[in-house]
Each structure stands twice: as structure tokens, then as C-alpha cells.
């Protein structure tokens, strides 16, 4: 590990909307304490939150791995859920497979993956049916 690299690991619980978003909130606070530009903090927070909520809703929970160095924030959120059956559809704003019970709570509007892509400098989605999904996000300090 290079000097000055900060690494954080978080467990993301399944279907627990009381603690959903705690990992991204923790990273937002850390970035603010580090004096990162507010626009970068906002973009990072939105992208990570969307990936985290997707793991809560669709992925049976998961794990978040965050690395912060002098140039960028690298976020990897992985789950052991069912995988995304159609990535092209999932990348369309408004398309969602969230159950009605989740939508009634205000989640699952189909903006997750498009919002991640919009707010990240680099975004890679690795998913396989029956094997889960991993979302890799990079946000550069500018």
C-alpha cells in the first residue's frame, strides 16, 4: 500500500433501510474532514449511495471497499445477489425490478445505475446471473 492511502471496508446489510446509506455517509464525512472539494464529495456520495442502496435492495446485502489516495477515490461494492439479467435495461433511467414494498418507501425508482455512471469519472459493472454484481466507481480529485 502506498503511503497516504486510506482504506475503509463496510458491510452492507440486506433489506435494512434503517442503516442503508451508512457506508456512503461515513465516506462523505471522511472526505469532508480531509478537505476534499464539495463538488467531489457530492459526486462521490451520490455514486456510492446509489450502489449501496442497490446492494441493500437487490443484492442480499454486500460489501463496500473504499480506497482514497492523493488523486482519486476508488469504490468497489459487491454483492452475492442474483446478478442483473439485462444490463442494457438496467442502465435506462426509470427501469427497475424493485418490489412495490421498496418503491413505497421511496427507493427503487430505477435511477441507481444511471446516477452512478453520471457522477463517476469511471464506472465498471461486473455482473453474472446467479453470481452477484460488483460495481467499481472512480472519482478523481480535480
C-alpha positions in Angstrom: 0.0 0.0 0.0 1.4 3.4 -1.0 1.9 6.0 1.8 -1.2 8.1 2.4 -3.7 5.6 1.1 -6.8 5.4 3.2 -8.7 2.1 3.0 -12.1 1.5 4.5 -14.3 -1.6 4.5 -18.0 -1.7 5.2 -20.7 -4.4 5.4 -23.9 -3.6 3.7 -26.9 -5.3 5.2 -29.7 -6.8 3.1 -33.1 -5.2 3.2 -32.3 -3.0 6.1 -33.4 0.5 5.2 -32.7 1.9 8.7 -28.9 1.6 8.2 -28.9 1.8 4.4 -26.6 4.6 3.3 -24.3 4.4 6.4 -21.2 3.4 4.4 -21.6 6.3 1.9 -22.4 8.7 4.8 -19.2 7.6 6.6 -17.1 8.2 3.4 -18.7 11.6 2.9 -17.8 12.6 6.4 -14.2 11.4 5.9 -13.8 13.3 2.6 -15.2 16.4 4.3 -12.7 16.0 7.1 -9.9 15.7 4.5 -10.9 19.0 3.0 -11.9 17.5 -0.4 -13.8 19.9 -2.7 -17.5 19.9 -2.0 -18.4 19.0 -5.7 -16.1 15.9 -5.5 -17.7 14.9 -2.1 -21.1 15.3 -3.6 -20.4 13.2 -6.7 -18.7 10.5 -4.6 -21.5 10.4 -2.1 -24.3 10.1 -4.8 -22.5 7.4 -6.7 -21.6 5.3 -3.6 -25.1 5.7 -2.1 -26.8 4.5 -5.3 -24.5 1.4 -5.4 -25.0 0.8 -1.7 -28.8 1.0 -2.0 -28.8 -1.4 -4.9 -26.9 -3.9 -2.8 -29.5 -3.5 0.0 -32.4 -3.9 -2.3 -31.3 -6.4 -4.9 -28.0 -7.9 -3.8 -28.9 -9.5 -0.5 -26.5 -7.0 1.1 -22.9 -6.8 0.3 -19.5 -5.3 0.9 -18.0 -1.9 0.2 -14.3 -1.4 -0.2 -13.0 2.2 -0.5 -9.5 3.4 -1.3 -8.6 7.1 -1.2 -5.2 8.3 -2.4 -3.9 11.7 -3.3 -5.6 11.7 -6.8 -8.8 9.7 -6.5 -11.4 7.7 -4.6 -11.9 4.1 -5.7 -15.1 2.4 -4.6 -16.0 -1.3 -5.1 -19.4 -2.5 -4.0 -20.0 -6.2 -4.4 -22.9 -8.5 -3.5 -23.9 -12.1 -3.8 -27.3 -11.4 -5.2 -28.9 -12.8 -8.3 -27.0 -10.6 -10.8 -28.5 -8.3 -13.3 -30.3 -10.1 -16.1 -30.3 -7.3 -18.6 -27.6 -4.6 -18.1 -28.8 -2.6 -21.0 -32.3 -2.2 -19.5 -30.8 -1.6 -16.0 -28.8 1.3 -17.4 -32.0 3.0 -18.6 -33.4 5.7 -16.3 -36.7 4.6 -14.7 -36.3 0.9 -15.3 -36.4 -1.1 -12.0 -37.0 -4.5 -10.7 -37.5 -3.3 -7.1 -40.6 -4.7 -5.5 -43.6 -2.5 -4.7 -42.8 -2.6 -1.0 -39.4 -1.0 -1.6 -40.9 1.6 -4.0 -43.5 2.6 -1.4 -40.6 3.5 0.9 -39.2 5.8 -1.8 -36.5 3.6 -3.2 -36.2 1.6 -6.4 -37.1 4.3 -8.9 -34.6 3.0 -11.4 -32.1 5.8 -11.1 -29.3 3.9 -9.4 -27.0 2.7 -12.2 -27.6 5.8 -14.4 -26.8 8.1 -11.4 -23.6 6.1 -10.6 -22.4 6.5 -14.2 -23.4 10.2 -14.3 -21.4 11.1 -11.1 -18.4 8.8 -11.6 -15.3 9.6 -13.6 -15.0 5.8 -14.3 -17.7 3.2 -13.8 -17.5 -0.5 -14.4 -20.2 -3.1 -13.8 -19.4 -6.8 -13.5 -22.5 -9.0 -13.1 -23.4 -12.6 -13.7 -26.7 -14.3 -13.2 -26.5 -16.4 -10.0 -23.1 -14.9 -9.0 -23.8 -11.4 -8.0 -22.7 -7.9 -9.0 -19.7 -5.8 -8.5 -19.8 -2.0 -9.2 -16.5 -0.2 -9.5 -16.5 3.6 -9.2 -13.6 6.0 -9.5 -14.0 9.7 -8.8 -10.9 11.9 -9.4 -9.9 14.9 -7.3 -9.8 17.8 -9.7 
